[in-house]
Amino acid sequence: MEDLDLKNIIEDIEYLASEKNSRMILNILVGNYPADVAQILGNLSEENEKYVFGLLDADTASDVIVELDDVSREKLVSELQHERISEIVDEMESDDATDLVAELPDEIAEKVLDAIDEEGSEEVKELLQHEEDTAGGIMALEYVSMPEETTVDEAIEEIRAKAEDVPEVYNVYVVDKEGMLVGFLPLKNLIVAQASQKLKDVLIADVISVPTEMDQEEVANIFRRYNLVSIPVVDELGRLVGRITVDDIVEVIEEEASEDMQKMAGIADEEEIRETSVFKISFGRLPWLLVGFVGQLIAALVLFQFEASLKDIFLAIFFIPMMMAMGGNSGIQAATIVVRGIALGELSPDDTFKRLSREIRVSLVNGMVCGLLLFGIIAIFYNPSFGLVLALSMLAVIINASILGASIPLILRRVGVDPAIAAGPLITTFNDIIGLAIYLGLVTASLQYI
């Protein structure tokens, strides 16, 4: 939807909602994609958002509510009666229904599960047993599986019978008598096979599957590596229990990327762009700001220790921001590459020494280039000796920052801490303290030559 069209629609609906003109609002919304309707709702005032959402039938509302951002959905759901929530959950696929029920207060969730149909309730309860960020937590129970003795013609008939319950069929999963996954059959292969052939004779045995306890980020990496559109999920015995589709993985990738960006910025908890609570936002950001605060106090103590040197060559003070900035940028560059490599599964523990070695070589080249530029400028306009000290300091600071930036995420991963947190205030703080000590130490040691 074009931005101009969206703006006009939002203005029209705001006016119509204030006039309680439900017929015209529904005429405008009909035919729009759920994602577009969710975007429109997200830009309305809270009162009008609630009113317009209340006009949607349960089927449409179930598609729209999953497209809303977390904050908007949480506020909207908190004001709905449990009967209305039950109607919406009843229309949702099992994985989406589970996500919504998991966000509800226990008392409301229990009422909703009692109100929806028994089969759907059991499915949601089954999925709620899995950890939220695992394959079991994001899988759906709507899939097509057949015994290996089934014929191709029977399989096609079964797909037709399940068409309403399973919206997208990419593969037919083949199981044995114990429900163990033995293979799969892409829809195209099924269509071109002979009607009388049995699935066990035409299946692809080399099936890629994931266990229920696998982390969702690892699942996303498998999708990316093998260009999958869906993947079966199996329990500890290898029995088929669900499937994950690519639309779920797109959400996982977005969620993980946002989470990593927030951690790299020093935001402890997930913060939504539409969050309005100042205190909630503040409490999410303060922890790492306090780490930076303590780090800068230590940096101030380092400055104090070199007070005499700074009095002897006052000009050195003016280059402190440059040293800190160059070190910080170099550290963040190295950390970003390492964190990305870890997140995408491209960096194994055996690559640690190779990665550090590469970062040292890169920082050596960058440090020499920046140092030579700084030396040339200072040598021409002030003093070659002081220019040499600055150049050596720049080289040492950049090398130190790059090593810290590359090694800290690797160390954190080894001790079981998310490496993404290393690319924010943690590395910046260490760089400031150690970089400052390196710079002022070299200046102090070279005073008699400057």
Long-range contacts (C-beta under 8 A, 24 or more apart in sequence): 1-32, 1-36, 1-39, 6-36, 6-39, 6-40, 6-43, 9-40, 10-40, 10-43, 10-44, 13-40, 13-44, 13-48, 13-52, 14-44, 14-45, 14-48, 17-44, 17-47, 17-48, 17-51, 17-52, 18-48, 20-51, 22-55, 25-52, 25-55, 26-55, 29-56, 34-60, 34-63, 34-64, 34-66, 34-67, 35-67, 37-64, 37-67, 38-64, 38-65, 38-67, 38-68, 39-67, 41-68, 41-72, 42-68, 42-69, 42-72, 42-274, 46-75, 49-76, 50-76, 50-79, 54-84, 58-87, 58-88, 58-90, 58-91, 59-91, 61-87, 61-88, 61-91, 62-88, 62-89, 62-91, 62-92, 62-96, 65-100, 66-92, 66-96, 66-99, 66-100, 69-272, 69-273, 69-274, 70-270, 70-272, 71-272, 71-273, 71-274, 71-275, 71-276, 72-274, 73-100, 73-103, 74-103, 77-103, 77-104, 82-108, 82-111, 82-112, 82-115, 83-115, 85-112, 86-111, 86-112, 86-115, 86-116, 89-116, 89-120, 89-124, 90-116, 90-117, 90-120, 93-140, 93-142, 93-167, 94-120, 94-123, 94-124, 94-127, 94-140, 94-141, 94-142, 95-127, 95-138, 95-139, 95-140, 95-141, 95-248, 97-123, 97-124, 98-123, 98-124, 98-127, 98-128, 98-137, 101-128, 102-128, 102-132, 130-212, 130-213, 131-213, 133-215, 133-216, 133-217, 134-212, 134-213, 134-214, 134-215, 134-216, 135-210, 135-211, 135-212, 135-213, 135-214, 135-215, 135-216, 135-219, 135-233, 135-244, 136-212, 136-213, 136-233, 136-241, 136-242, 137-216, 138-216, 138-219, 138-244, 138-248, 138-252, 139-212, 139-233, 139-241, 139-242, 139-243, 139-244, 139-248, 140-242, 140-243, 140-244, 140-245, 140-248, 141-241, 141-242, 142-166, 142-167, 142-243, 143-173, 143-232, 143-240, 143-242, 143-243, 144-169, 144-171, 144-172, 144-173, 145-172, 145-173, 145-174, 145-175, 145-240, 146-172, 146-173, 146-174, 146-175, 146-199, 147-174, 147-175, 147-176, 147-177, 147-199, 148-174, 148-175, 148-176, 148-182, 148-183, 148-198, 148-199, 148-200, 148-203, 149-198, 149-199, 149-200, 150-174, 150-198, 150-199, 151-195, 151-196, 151-197, 151-198, 151-199, 152-190, 152-193, 152-194, 152-195, 152-196, 152-197, 152-198, 152-199, 152-202, 153-195, 153-196, 155-185, 155-190, 155-199, 156-190, 156-191, 156-195, 168-230, 168-245, 170-229, 170-230, 170-245, 171-230, 171-232, 172-199, 173-207, 173-232, 173-240, 173-243, 174-199, 174-200, 174-203, 175-239, 175-240, 178-239, 179-239, 179-240, 180-237, 180-238, 180-239, 180-240, 181-207, 181-209, 181-232, 181-234, 181-238, 181-239, 181-240, 182-207, 183-207, 184-232, 207-232, 209-233, 209-234, 210-234, 210-244, 211-235, 211-236, 212-236, 212-241, 212-242, 216-252, 216-256, 217-252, 217-256, 217-343, 218-345, 219-244, 219-249, 219-252, 220-249, 220-252, 220-253, 220-256, 221-344, 221-345, 223-249, 224-344, 225-345, 256-343, 259-420, 260-339, 260-343, 260-420, 263-418, 263-420, 263-421, 263-423, 263-424, 264-335, 264-336, 264-339, 264-420, 264-421, 264-423, 264-424, 265-424, 266-291, 266-292, 266-421, 266-424, 266-425, 288-421, 288-424, 288-425, 288-426, 289-425, 291-425, 291-426, 291-429, 292-425, 292-428, 292-429, 294-429, 295-425, 295-428, 295-429, 295-430, 295-432, 295-433, 296-429, 296-432, 298-433, 299-432, 299-433, 299-436, 302-433, 302-436, 302-437, 302-440, 303-436, 303-440, 305-440, 306-440, 306-441, 306-443, 306-444, 309-440, 309-443, 309-444, 309-447, 310-440, 312-447, 313-386, 313-443, 313-447, 313-450, 315-382, 315-386, 316-439, 316-440, 316-443, 319-390, 319-439, 320-436, 320-439, 322-374, 322-394, 323-393, 323-394, 323-397, 323-435, 323-436, 323-439, 324-431, 324-432, 324-435, 324-436, 326-370, 326-394, 326-397, 326-398, 326-401, 327-397, 327-398, 327-400, 327-401, 327-431, 327-432, 327-435, 328-401, 328-427, 328-428, 328-431, 328-432, 329-401, 330-363, 330-366, 330-397, 330-398, 330-401, 330-402, 330-405, 331-401, 331-402, 331-404, 331-405, 331-427, 331-428, 331-430, 331-431, 332-405, 332-423, 332-427, 332-428, 333-402, 333-405, 334-359, 334-362, 334-363, 334-401, 334-402, 334-403, 334-404, 334-405, 334-406, 335-405, 335-406, 335-408, 335-409, 335-422, 335-423, 335-427, 336-423, 337-406, 338-405, 338-406, 338-409, 338-410, 338-419, 339-409, 339-419, 339-420, 339-422, 339-423, 342-409, 342-410, 342-413, 342-419, 343-420, 349-414, 352-410, 355-406, 355-410, 356-403, 356-406, 356-407, 356-410, 359-402, 359-403, 359-405, 359-406, 360-399, 360-402, 360-403, 362-402, 363-398, 363-399, 363-401, 363-402, 363-403, 364-395, 364-399, 366-398, 366-402, 367-394, 367-395, 367-396, 367-397, 367-398, 367-399, 368-395, 370-394, 370-395, 370-398, 371-395, 383-450, 385-446, 385-449, 385-450, 386-450, 389-442, 389-443, 389-446, 389-449, 389-450, 392-442, 393-438, 393-439, 393-442, 393-443, 396-438, 396-439, 396-442, 397-431, 397-435, 397-438, 397-439, 400-431, 400-434, 400-435, 400-438, 401-427, 401-431, 401-435, 404-430, 404-431, 404-434, 405-431
